[in-house]
């Protein structure tokens, strides 16, 4: 039977809103996670070396993805794949961003291995 998904808000600093639709926090499974995110202008998170692949699809604004080889700017209507074990840092420009993130396996704060 299909299951209607109600988003679970995950608290994060810096004014970013994460609503997980599927994953550890919302549906208690770990094989993948899907989250809708809204990040304000100038937002930046710590770098990370996650234990998951992540597809980021930008709905509005731009997401900047820094990595060991440089950086990529992902605009509305574009997507990027980052791979498990690679160092990345996500941020936004002057307009902020709205985007979807799909992680395989599911995102957890522990599996992100964020820089402190």
Backbone as XML, in Angstrom:
<?xml version="1.0"?>
<chain id="A" units="angstrom">
  <residue number="1" name="UNK">
    <atom name="N" x="0.842" y="-1.175" z="0.000"/>
    <atom name="CA" x="0.000" y="0.000" z="0.000"/>
    <atom name="C" x="0.889" y="1.242" z="0.000"/>
  </residue>
  <residue number="2" name="UNK">
    <atom name="N" x="0.594" y="2.233" z="-0.824"/>
    <atom name="CA" x="1.370" y="3.466" z="-0.836"/>
    <atom name="C" x="1.306" y="4.171" z="0.521"/>
  </residue>
  <residue number="3" name="UNK">
    <atom name="N" x="2.351" y="4.885" z="0.831"/>
    <atom name="CA" x="2.453" y="5.619" z="2.097"/>
    <atom name="C" x="2.607" y="7.096" z="1.785"/>
  </residue>
  <residue number="4" name="UNK">
    <atom name="N" x="1.677" y="7.907" z="2.269"/>
    <atom name="CA" x="1.797" y="9.352" z="2.103"/>
    <atom name="C" x="2.932" y="9.826" z="3.011"/>
  </residue>
  <residue number="5" name="UNK">
    <atom name="N" x="3.788" y="10.660" z="2.471"/>
    <atom name="CA" x="4.954" y="11.118" z="3.210"/>
    <atom name="C" x="4.725" y="12.517" z="3.768"/>
  </residue>
  <residue number="6" name="UNK">
    <atom name="N" x="4.847" y="12.633" z="5.067"/>
    <atom name="CA" x="4.761" y="13.926" z="5.728"/>
    <atom name="C" x="6.174" y="14.353" z="6.090"/>
  </residue>
  <residue number="7" name="UNK">
    <atom name="N" x="6.605" y="15.533" z="5.659"/>
    <atom name="CA" x="7.988" y="15.938" z="5.918"/>
    <atom name="C" x="8.266" y="16.116" z="7.411"/>
  </residue>
  <residue number="8" name="UNK">
    <atom name="N" x="9.496" y="15.767" z="7.774"/>
    <atom name="CA" x="9.988" y="15.977" z="9.131"/>
    <atom name="C" x="11.043" y="17.075" z="9.046"/>
  </residue>
  <residue number="9" name="UNK">
    <atom name="N" x="10.850" y="18.139" z="9.814"/>
    <atom name="CA" x="11.809" y="19.248" z="9.817"/>
    <atom name="C" x="13.026" y="18.864" z="10.656"/>
  </residue>
  <residue number="10" name="UNK">
    <atom name="N" x="14.196" y="19.027" z="10.049"/>
    <atom name="CA" x="15.452" y="18.716" z="10.725"/>
    <atom name="C" x="16.119" y="20.044" z="11.091"/>
  </residue>
  <residue number="11" name="UNK">
    <atom name="N" x="16.359" y="20.283" z="12.377"/>
    <atom name="CA" x="16.955" y="21.567" z="12.767"/>
    <atom name="C" x="18.415" y="21.684" z="12.336"/>
  </residue>
  <residue number="12" name="UNK">
    <atom name="N" x="18.739" y="22.831" z="11.755"/>
    <atom name="CA" x="20.121" y="23.134" z="11.365"/>
    <atom name="C" x="20.378" y="24.611" z="11.627"/>
  </residue>
  <residue number="13" name="UNK">
    <atom name="N" x="21.615" y="24.985" z="11.916"/>
    <atom name="CA" x="21.926" y="26.397" z="12.145"/>
    <atom name="C" x="21.985" y="27.184" z="10.835"/>
  </residue>
  <residue number="14" name="UNK">
    <atom name="N" x="21.982" y="28.493" z="10.945"/>
    <atom name="CA" x="22.215" y="29.350" z="9.788"/>
    <atom name="C" x="20.994" y="29.705" z="8.973"/>
  </residue>
  <residue number="15" name="UNK">
    <atom name="N" x="19.784" y="29.390" z="9.460"/>
    <atom name="CA" x="18.575" y="29.773" z="8.751"/>
    <atom name="C" x="18.133" y="28.836" z="7.644"/>
  </residue>
  <residue number="16" name="UNK">
    <atom name="N" x="18.847" y="27.743" z="7.412"/>
    <atom name="CA" x="18.453" y="26.776" z="6.395"/>
    <atom name="C" x="17.315" y="25.907" z="6.946"/>
  </residue>
  <residue number="17" name="UNK">
    <atom name="N" x="16.363" y="25.568" z="6.081"/>
    <atom name="CA" x="15.254" y="24.699" z="6.452"/>
    <atom name="C" x="15.402" y="23.389" z="5.684"/>
  </residue>
  <residue number="18" name="UNK">
    <atom name="N" x="15.412" y="22.280" z="6.421"/>
    <atom name="CA" x="15.447" y="20.945" z="5.815"/>
    <atom name="C" x="14.168" y="20.224" z="6.201"/>
  </residue>
  <residue number="19" name="UNK">
    <atom name="N" x="13.429" y="19.753" z="5.197"/>
    <atom name="CA" x="12.253" y="18.922" z="5.427"/>
    <atom name="C" x="12.499" y="17.583" z="4.754"/>
  </residue>
  <residue number="20" name="UNK">
    <atom name="N" x="12.772" y="16.569" z="5.573"/>
    <atom name="CA" x="13.031" y="15.239" z="5.036"/>
    <atom name="C" x="11.704" y="14.539" z="4.743"/>
  </residue>
  <residue number="21" name="UNK">
    <atom name="N" x="11.578" y="14.053" z="3.516"/>
    <atom name="CA" x="10.381" y="13.320" z="3.099"/>
    <atom name="C" x="10.532" y="11.822" z="3.327"/>
  </residue>
  <residue number="22" name="UNK">
    <atom name="N" x="11.738" y="11.321" z="3.124"/>
    <atom name="CA" x="12.022" y="9.896" z="3.326"/>
    <atom name="C" x="13.449" y="9.778" z="3.822"/>
  </residue>
  <residue number="23" name="UNK">
    <atom name="N" x="13.678" y="8.870" z="4.755"/>
    <atom name="CA" x="15.011" y="8.665" z="5.293"/>
    <atom name="C" x="14.971" y="8.329" z="6.770"/>
  </residue>
  <residue number="24" name="UNK">
    <atom name="N" x="16.120" y="8.411" z="7.408"/>
    <atom name="CA" x="16.246" y="8.014" z="8.814"/>
    <atom name="C" x="15.318" y="8.787" z="9.734"/>
  </residue>
  <residue number="25" name="UNK">
    <atom name="N" x="15.234" y="10.106" z="9.566"/>
    <atom name="CA" x="14.440" y="10.938" z="10.479"/>
    <atom name="C" x="12.938" y="10.790" z="10.243"/>
  </residue>
  <residue number="26" name="UNK">
    <atom name="N" x="12.523" y="10.556" z="9.009"/>
    <atom name="CA" x="11.092" y="10.582" z="8.689"/>
    <atom name="C" x="10.450" y="9.210" z="8.566"/>
  </residue>
  <residue number="27" name="UNK">
    <atom name="N" x="11.074" y="8.312" z="7.847"/>
    <atom name="CA" x="10.477" y="6.987" z="7.612"/>
    <atom name="C" x="11.281" y="5.863" z="8.258"/>
  </residue>
  <residue number="28" name="UNK">
    <atom name="N" x="12.356" y="6.221" z="8.944"/>
    <atom name="CA" x="13.200" y="5.294" z="9.697"/>
    <atom name="C" x="13.848" y="4.198" z="8.847"/>
  </residue>
  <residue number="29" name="UNK">
    <atom name="N" x="14.129" y="4.494" z="7.608"/>
    <atom name="CA" x="14.891" y="3.529" z="6.816"/>
    <atom name="C" x="16.178" y="4.189" z="6.331"/>
  </residue>
  <residue number="30" name="UNK">
    <atom name="N" x="17.172" y="3.372" z="6.033"/>
    <atom name="CA" x="18.484" y="3.904" z="5.747"/>
    <atom name="C" x="18.998" y="3.729" z="4.340"/>
  </residue>
  <residue number="31" name="UNK">
    <atom name="N" x="18.210" y="3.148" z="3.426"/>
    <atom name="CA" x="18.760" y="2.904" z="2.094"/>
    <atom name="C" x="18.805" y="4.152" z="1.215"/>
  </residue>
  <residue number="32" name="UNK">
    <atom name="N" x="17.986" y="5.164" z="1.490"/>
    <atom name="CA" x="18.063" y="6.439" z="0.774"/>
    <atom name="C" x="17.346" y="7.502" z="1.597"/>
  </residue>
  <residue number="33" name="UNK">
    <atom name="N" x="17.604" y="8.762" z="1.274"/>
    <atom name="CA" x="16.839" y="9.856" z="1.862"/>
    <atom name="C" x="16.531" y="10.876" z="0.774"/>
  </residue>
  <residue number="34" name="UNK">
    <atom name="N" x="15.391" y="11.535" z="0.939"/>
    <atom name="CA" x="14.953" y="12.602" z="0.043"/>
    <atom name="C" x="14.558" y="13.779" z="0.912"/>
  </residue>
  <residue number="35" name="UNK">
    <atom name="N" x="15.137" y="14.947" z="0.636"/>
    <atom name="CA" x="14.840" y="16.127" z="1.444"/>
    <atom name="C" x="14.651" y="17.349" z="0.568"/>
  </residue>
  <residue number="36" name="UNK">
    <atom name="N" x="13.726" y="18.205" z="0.990"/>
    <atom name="CA" x="13.494" y="19.506" z="0.370"/>
    <atom name="C" x="14.183" y="20.531" z="1.255"/>
  </residue>
  <residue number="37" name="UNK">
    <atom name="N" x="14.979" y="21.406" z="0.642"/>
    <atom name="CA" x="15.754" y="22.363" z="1.417"/>
    <atom name="C" x="15.568" y="23.771" z="0.884"/>
  </residue>
  <residue number="38" name="UNK">
    <atom name="N" x="15.569" y="24.724" z="1.802"/>
    <atom name="CA" x="15.554" y="26.141" z="1.458"/>
    <atom name="C" x="16.663" y="26.791" z="2.283"/>
  </residue>
  <residue number="39" name="UNK">
    <atom name="N" x="17.621" y="27.391" z="1.594"/>
    <atom name="CA" x="18.765" y="28.029" z="2.247"/>
    <atom name="C" x="18.771" y="29.520" z="1.914"/>
  </residue>
  <residue number="40" name="UNK">
    <atom name="N" x="18.992" y="30.369" z="2.923"/>
    <atom name="CA" x="18.974" y="31.820" z="2.680"/>
    <atom name="C" x="20.209" y="32.299" z="1.915"/>
  </residue>
  <residue number="41" name="UNK">
    <atom name="N" x="20.145" y="33.516" z="1.457"/>
    <atom name="CA" x="21.286" y="34.136" z="0.775"/>
    <atom name="C" x="22.510" y="34.111" z="1.676"/>
  </residue>
  <residue number="42" name="UNK">
    <atom name="N" x="23.656" y="33.764" z="1.107"/>
    <atom name="CA" x="24.909" y="33.762" z="1.840"/>
    <atom name="C" x="25.107" y="32.599" z="2.798"/>
  </residue>
  <residue number="43" name="UNK">
    <atom name="N" x="24.218" y="31.627" z="2.778"/>
    <atom name="CA" x="24.328" y="30.463" z="3.670"/>
    <atom name="C" x="25.524" y="29.592" z="3.257"/>
  </residue>
  <residue number="44" name="UNK">
    <atom name="N" x="26.170" y="28.998" z="4.238"/>
    <atom name="CA" x="27.276" y="28.062" z="3.979"/>
    <atom name="C" x="27.312" y="27.045" z="5.096"/>
  </residue>
  <residue number="45" name="UNK">
    <atom name="N" x="27.532" y="25.789" z="4.749"/>
    <atom name="CA" x="27.685" y="24.764" z="5.778"/>
    <atom name="C" x="29.142" y="24.336" z="5.853"/>
  </residue>
  <residue number="46" name="UNK">
    <atom name="N" x="29.522" y="23.654" z="6.918"/>
    <atom name="CA" x="30.894" y="23.147" z="6.997"/>
    <atom name="C" x="31.164" y="22.142" z="5.881"/>
  </residue>
  <residue number="47" name="UNK">
    <atom name="N" x="32.424" y="22.002" z="5.532"/>
    <atom name="CA" x="32.793" y="20.965" z="4.577"/>
    <atom name="C" x="32.483" y="19.595" z="5.163"/>
  </residue>
  <residue number="48" name="UNK">
    <atom name="N" x="32.371" y="18.613" z="4.299"/>
    <atom name="CA" x="32.074" y="17.252" z="4.750"/>
    <atom name="C" x="32.690" y="16.232" z="3.806"/>
  </residue>
  <residue number="49" name="UNK">
    <atom name="N" x="32.866" y="15.043" z="4.310"/>
    <atom name="CA" x="33.325" y="13.904" z="3.508"/>
    <atom name="C" x="32.350" y="12.758" z="3.793"/>
  </residue>
  <residue number="50" name="UNK">
    <atom name="N" x="31.171" y="12.801" z="3.163"/>
    <atom name="CA" x="30.083" y="11.897" z="3.542"/>
    <atom name="C" x="30.278" y="10.446" z="3.104"/>
  </residue>
  <residue number="51" name="UNK">
    <atom name="N" x="29.543" y="9.586" z="3.774"/>
    <atom name="CA" x="29.496" y="8.155" z="3.453"/>
    <atom name="C" x="28.332" y="7.848" z="2.516"/>
  </residue>
  <residue number="52" name="UNK">
    <atom name="N" x="27.878" y="8.817" z="1.739"/>
    <atom name="CA" x="26.755" y="8.619" z="0.823"/>
    <atom name="C" x="26.976" y="9.416" z="-0.456"/>
  </residue>
  <residue number="53" name="UNK">
    <atom name="N" x="26.404" y="8.934" z="-1.553"/>
    <atom name="CA" x="26.309" y="9.718" z="-2.777"/>
    <atom name="C" x="25.141" y="10.686" z="-2.594"/>
  </residue>
  <residue number="54" name="UNK">
    <atom name="N" x="25.244" y="11.866" z="-3.205"/>
    <atom name="CA" x="24.158" y="12.842" z="-3.092"/>
    <atom name="C" x="23.879" y="13.474" z="-4.445"/>
  </residue>
  <residue number="55" name="UNK">
    <atom name="N" x="22.617" y="13.436" z="-4.850"/>
    <atom name="CA" x="22.149" y="14.158" z="-6.027"/>
    <atom name="C" x="21.442" y="15.404" z="-5.516"/>
  </residue>
  <residue number="56" name="UNK">
    <atom name="N" x="21.879" y="16.561" z="-5.986"/>
    <atom name="CA" x="21.265" y="17.829" z="-5.610"/>
    <atom name="C" x="20.643" y="18.427" z="-6.856"/>
  </residue>
  <residue number="57" name="UNK">
    <atom name="N" x="19.321" y="18.669" z="-6.800"/>
    <atom name="CA" x="18.584" y="19.276" z="-7.908"/>
    <atom name="C" x="18.095" y="20.643" z="-7.444"/>
  </residue>
  <residue number="58" name="UNK">
    <atom name="N" x="18.529" y="21.704" z="-8.133"/>
    <atom name="CA" x="18.197" y="23.063" z="-7.729"/>
    <atom name="C" x="16.887" y="23.491" z="-8.387"/>
  </residue>
  <residue number="59" name="UNK">
    <atom name="N" x="15.937" y="23.910" z="-7.551"/>
    <atom name="CA" x="14.627" y="24.373" z="-8.011"/>
    <atom name="C" x="14.663" y="25.874" z="-8.286"/>
  </residue>
  <residue number="60" name="UNK">
    <atom name="N" x="15.291" y="26.631" z="-7.389"/>
    <atom name="CA" x="15.381" y="28.094" z="-7.524"/>
    <atom name="C" x="16.696" y="28.571" z="-6.927"/>
  </residue>
  <residue number="61" name="UNK">
    <atom name="N" x="17.233" y="29.658" z="-7.470"/>
    <atom name="CA" x="18.493" y="30.197" z="-6.987"/>
    <atom name="C" x="19.672" y="29.388" z="-7.491"/>
  </residue>
  <residue number="62" name="UNK">
    <atom name="N" x="20.758" y="29.388" z="-6.715"/>
    <atom name="CA" x="21.971" y="28.656" z="-7.076"/>
    <atom name="C" x="22.586" y="28.025" z="-5.836"/>
  </residue>
  <residue number="63" name="UNK">
    <atom name="N" x="23.170" y="26.852" z="-6.030"/>
    <atom name="CA" x="23.945" y="26.187" z="-4.986"/>
    <atom name="C" x="25.376" y="26.073" z="-5.488"/>
  </residue>
  <residue number="64" name="UNK">
    <atom name="N" x="26.307" y="26.514" z="-4.669"/>
    <atom name="CA" x="27.722" y="26.372" z="-5.003"/>
    <atom name="C" x="28.251" y="25.136" z="-4.284"/>
  </residue>
  <residue number="65" name="UNK">
    <atom name="N" x="28.977" y="24.298" z="-5.022"/>
    <atom name="CA" x="29.535" y="23.071" z="-4.467"/>
    <atom name="C" x="31.048" y="23.142" z="-4.607"/>
  </residue>
  <residue number="66" name="UNK">
    <atom name="N" x="31.721" y="23.352" z="-3.481"/>
    <atom name="CA" x="33.183" y="23.318" z="-3.466"/>
    <atom name="C" x="33.613" y="21.863" z="-3.293"/>
  </residue>
  <residue number="67" name="UNK">
    <atom name="N" x="34.729" y="21.508" z="-3.939"/>
    <atom name="CA" x="35.262" y="20.147" z="-3.840"/>
    <atom name="C" x="36.770" y="20.220" z="-3.988"/>
  </residue>
  <residue number="68" name="UNK">
    <atom name="N" x="37.433" y="19.090" z="-3.798"/>
    <atom name="CA" x="38.895" y="19.068" z="-3.847"/>
    <atom name="C" x="39.456" y="19.591" z="-5.168"/>
  </residue>
  <residue number="69" name="UNK">
    <atom name="N" x="38.703" y="19.471" z="-6.262"/>
    <atom name="CA" x="39.187" y="19.907" z="-7.561"/>
    <atom name="C" x="38.776" y="21.310" z="-7.958"/>
  </residue>
  <residue number="70" name="UNK">
    <atom name="N" x="38.045" y="22.038" z="-7.086"/>
    <atom name="CA" x="37.593" y="23.384" z="-7.427"/>
    <atom name="C" x="36.195" y="23.638" z="-6.911"/>
  </residue>
  <residue number="71" name="UNK">
    <atom name="N" x="35.331" y="24.204" z="-7.762"/>
    <atom name="CA" x="33.943" y="24.443" z="-7.364"/>
    <atom name="C" x="33.047" y="24.443" z="-8.594"/>
  </residue>
  <residue number="72" name="UNK">
    <atom name="N" x="31.784" y="24.179" z="-8.356"/>
    <atom name="CA" x="30.747" y="24.172" z="-9.395"/>
    <atom name="C" x="29.589" y="25.016" z="-8.894"/>
  </residue>
  <residue number="73" name="UNK">
    <atom name="N" x="28.983" y="25.792" z="-9.776"/>
    <atom name="CA" x="27.758" y="26.510" z="-9.456"/>
    <atom name="C" x="26.618" y="25.812" z="-10.174"/>
  </residue>
  <residue number="74" name="UNK">
    <atom name="N" x="25.613" y="25.414" z="-9.406"/>
    <atom name="CA" x="24.479" y="24.667" z="-9.935"/>
    <atom name="C" x="23.260" y="25.583" z="-9.887"/>
  </residue>
  <residue number="75" name="UNK">
    <atom name="N" x="22.731" y="25.924" z="-11.054"/>
    <atom name="CA" x="21.621" y="26.874" z="-11.170"/>
    <atom name="C" x="20.281" y="26.145" z="-11.194"/>
  </residue>
  <residue number="76" name="UNK">
    <atom name="N" x="19.203" y="26.918" z="-11.085"/>
    <atom name="CA" x="17.851" y="26.363" z="-11.139"/>
    <atom name="C" x="17.677" y="25.522" z="-12.401"/>
  </residue>
  <residue number="77" name="UNK">
    <atom name="N" x="17.119" y="24.332" z="-12.238"/>
    <atom name="CA" x="16.912" y="23.409" z="-13.348"/>
    <atom name="C" x="18.095" y="22.498" z="-13.609"/>
  </residue>
  <residue number="78" name="UNK">
    <atom name="N" x="19.173" y="22.657" z="-12.840"/>
    <atom name="CA" x="20.363" y="21.820" z="-13.002"/>
    <atom name="C" x="20.535" y="20.926" z="-11.778"/>
  </residue>
  <residue number="79" name="UNK">
    <atom name="N" x="21.357" y="19.890" z="-11.942"/>
    <atom name="CA" x="21.622" y="18.952" z="-10.850"/>
    <atom name="C" x="23.097" y="18.589" z="-10.837"/>
  </residue>
  <residue number="80" name="UNK">
    <atom name="N" x="23.560" y="18.102" z="-9.691"/>
    <atom name="CA" x="24.940" y="17.654" z="-9.543"/>
    <atom name="C" x="24.955" y="16.394" z="-8.684"/>
  </residue>
  <residue number="81" name="UNK">
    <atom name="N" x="25.899" y="15.515" z="-8.969"/>
    <atom name="CA" x="26.103" y="14.294" z="-8.189"/>
    <atom name="C" x="27.445" y="14.394" z="-7.493"/>
  </residue>
  <residue number="82" name="UNK">
    <atom name="N" x="27.434" y="14.275" z="-6.171"/>
    <atom name="CA" x="28.685" y="14.173" z="-5.417"/>
    <atom name="C" x="28.764" y="12.751" z="-4.881"/>
  </residue>
  <residue number="83" name="UNK">
    <atom name="N" x="29.977" y="12.243" z="-4.789"/>
    <atom name="CA" x="30.169" y="10.824" z="-4.448"/>
    <atom name="C" x="30.662" y="10.634" z="-3.023"/>
  </residue>
  <residue number="84" name="UNK">
    <atom name="N" x="30.284" y="9.508" z="-2.477"/>
    <atom name="CA" x="30.728" y="9.094" z="-1.151"/>
    <atom name="C" x="32.245" y="9.169" z="-1.052"/>
  </residue>
  <residue number="85" name="UNK">
    <atom name="N" x="32.732" y="9.724" z="0.056"/>
    <atom name="CA" x="34.168" y="9.791" z="0.287"/>
    <atom name="C" x="34.841" y="11.035" z="-0.256"/>
  </residue>
  <residue number="86" name="UNK">
    <atom name="N" x="34.151" y="11.814" z="-1.100"/>
    <atom name="CA" x="34.720" y="13.059" z="-1.630"/>
    <atom name="C" x="34.427" y="14.206" z="-0.660"/>
  </residue>
  <residue number="87" name="UNK">
    <atom name="N" x="35.404" y="15.124" z="-0.497"/>
    <atom name="CA" x="35.174" y="16.308" z="0.329"/>
    <atom name="C" x="34.362" y="17.318" z="-0.482"/>
  </residue>
  <residue number="88" name="UNK">
    <atom name="N" x="33.286" y="17.846" z="0.139"/>
    <atom name="CA" x="32.441" y="18.865" z="-0.488"/>
    <atom name="C" x="31.989" y="19.878" z="0.562"/>
  </residue>
  <residue number="89" name="UNK">
    <atom name="N" x="31.655" y="21.085" z="0.076"/>
    <atom name="CA" x="31.018" y="22.091" z="0.931"/>
    <atom name="C" x="29.975" y="22.810" z="0.085"/>
  </residue>
  <residue number="90" name="UNK">
    <atom name="N" x="28.764" y="22.922" z="0.610"/>
    <atom name="CA" x="27.653" y="23.559" z="-0.084"/>
    <atom name="C" x="27.445" y="24.969" z="0.463"/>
  </residue>
  <residue number="91" name="UNK">
    <atom name="N" x="27.086" y="25.897" z="-0.431"/>
    <atom name="CA" x="26.765" y="27.263" z="-0.036"/>
    <atom name="C" x="25.826" y="27.869" z="-1.072"/>
  </residue>
  <residue number="92" name="UNK">
    <atom name="N" x="25.304" y="29.064" z="-0.756"/>
    <atom name="CA" x="24.423" y="29.771" z="-1.691"/>
    <atom name="C" x="24.974" y="31.158" z="-1.968"/>
  </residue>
  <residue number="93" name="UNK">
    <atom name="N" x="24.481" y="31.756" z="-3.045"/>
    <atom name="CA" x="24.865" y="33.112" z="-3.406"/>
    <atom name="C" x="23.883" y="34.131" z="-2.852"/>
  </residue>
  <residue number="94" name="UNK">
    <atom name="N" x="23.757" y="35.243" z="-3.567"/>
    <atom name="CA" x="22.945" y="36.375" z="-3.119"/>
    <atom name="C" x="21.441" y="36.105" z="-3.091"/>
  </residue>
  <residue number="95" name="UNK">
    <atom name="N" x="20.987" y="35.089" z="-3.837"/>
    <atom name="CA" x="19.554" y="34.814" z="-3.912"/>
    <atom name="C" x="19.109" y="33.677" z="-3.004"/>
  </residue>
  <residue number="96" name="UNK">
    <atom name="N" x="20.041" y="32.981" z="-2.378"/>
    <atom name="CA" x="19.663" y="31.786" z="-1.645"/>
    <atom name="C" x="19.308" y="30.686" z="-2.625"/>
  </residue>
  <residue number="97" name="UNK">
    <atom name="N" x="18.708" y="29.617" z="-2.129"/>
    <atom name="CA" x="18.359" y="28.506" z="-3.016"/>
    <atom name="C" x="17.274" y="27.625" z="-2.408"/>
  </residue>
  <residue number="98" name="UNK">
    <atom name="N" x="16.510" y="27.031" z="-3.299"/>
    <atom name="CA" x="15.563" y="25.970" z="-2.950"/>
    <atom name="C" x="15.993" y="24.759" z="-3.750"/>
  </residue>
  <residue number="99" name="UNK">
    <atom name="N" x="16.128" y="23.610" z="-3.095"/>
    <atom name="CA" x="16.610" y="22.437" z="-3.809"/>
    <atom name="C" x="16.172" y="21.143" z="-3.146"/>
  </residue>
  <residue number="100" name="UNK">
    <atom name="N" x="16.306" y="20.065" z="-3.897"/>
    <atom name="CA" x="16.041" y="18.713" z="-3.412"/>
    <atom name="C" x="17.362" y="17.972" z="-3.319"/>
  </residue>
  <residue number="101" name="UNK">
    <atom name="N" x="17.504" y="17.159" z="-2.291"/>
    <atom name="CA" x="18.689" y="16.326" z="-2.143"/>
    <atom name="C" x="18.257" y="14.877" z="-1.956"/>
  </residue>
  <residue number="102" name="UNK">
    <atom name="N" x="18.865" y="13.995" z="-2.728"/>
    <atom name="CA" x="18.635" y="12.553" z="-2.615"/>
    <atom name="C" x="19.963" y="11.925" z="-2.245"/>
  </residue>
  <residue number="103" name="UNK">
    <atom name="N" x="20.010" y="11.221" z="-1.117"/>
    <atom name="CA" x="21.251" y="10.609" z="-0.633"/>
    <atom name="C" x="21.100" y="9.094" z="-0.592"/>
  </residue>
  <residue number="104" name="UNK">
    <atom name="N" x="22.149" y="8.388" z="-1.045"/>
    <atom name="CA" x="22.170" y="6.926" z="-1.059"/>
    <atom name="C" x="23.509" y="6.463" z="-0.504"/>
  </residue>
  <residue number="105" name="UNK">
    <atom name="N" x="23.535" y="5.757" z="0.635"/>
    <atom name="CA" x="22.429" y="5.502" z="1.556"/>
    <atom name="C" x="21.959" y="6.788" z="2.219"/>
  </residue>
  <residue number="106" name="UNK">
    <atom name="N" x="20.989" y="6.675" z="3.105"/>
    <atom name="CA" x="20.351" y="7.845" z="3.703"/>
    <atom name="C" x="21.322" y="8.733" z="4.461"/>
  </residue>
  <residue number="107" name="UNK">
    <atom name="N" x="21.057" y="10.033" z="4.408"/>
    <atom name="CA" x="21.792" y="11.015" z="5.197"/>
    <atom name="C" x="21.553" y="10.790" z="6.678"/>
  </residue>
  <residue number="108" name="UNK">
    <atom name="N" x="22.612" y="10.908" z="7.453"/>
    <atom name="CA" x="22.535" y="11.104" z="8.893"/>
    <atom name="C" x="23.631" y="12.110" z="9.238"/>
  </residue>
  <residue number="109" name="UNK">
    <atom name="N" x="23.463" y="12.864" z="10.317"/>
    <atom name="CA" x="24.538" y="13.791" z="10.691"/>
    <atom name="C" x="25.874" y="13.083" z="10.887"/>
  </residue>
  <residue number="110" name="UNK">
    <atom name="N" x="25.841" y="11.879" z="11.444"/>
    <atom name="CA" x="27.087" y="11.128" z="11.671"/>
    <atom name="C" x="27.744" y="10.692" z="10.373"/>
  </residue>
  <residue number="111" name="UNK">
    <atom name="N" x="26.952" y="10.315" z="9.371"/>
    <atom name="CA" x="27.524" y="9.826" z="8.111"/>
    <atom name="C" x="28.002" y="10.958" z="7.195"/>
  </residue>
  <residue number="112" name="UNK">
    <atom name="N" x="27.680" y="12.219" z="7.551"/>
    <atom name="CA" x="28.146" y="13.364" z="6.758"/>
    <atom name="C" x="29.616" y="13.675" z="7.042"/>
  </residue>
  <residue number="113" name="UNK">
    <atom name="N" x="30.093" y="13.364" z="8.237"/>
    <atom name="CA" x="31.491" y="13.634" z="8.630"/>
    <atom name="C" x="31.856" y="15.088" z="8.348"/>
  </residue>
  <residue number="114" name="UNK">
    <atom name="N" x="31.093" y="15.997" z="8.932"/>
    <atom name="CA" x="31.316" y="17.433" z="8.726"/>
    <atom name="C" x="32.576" y="17.897" z="9.434"/>
  </residue>
  <residue number="115" name="UNK">
    <atom name="N" x="33.275" y="18.856" z="8.781"/>
    <atom name="CA" x="34.435" y="19.507" z="9.386"/>
    <atom name="C" x="33.957" y="20.328" z="10.577"/>
  </residue>
  <residue number="116" name="UNK">
    <atom name="N" x="34.717" y="20.343" z="11.621"/>
    <atom name="CA" x="34.344" y="21.172" z="12.776"/>
    <atom name="C" x="35.298" y="22.310" z="12.965"/>
  </residue>
</chain>
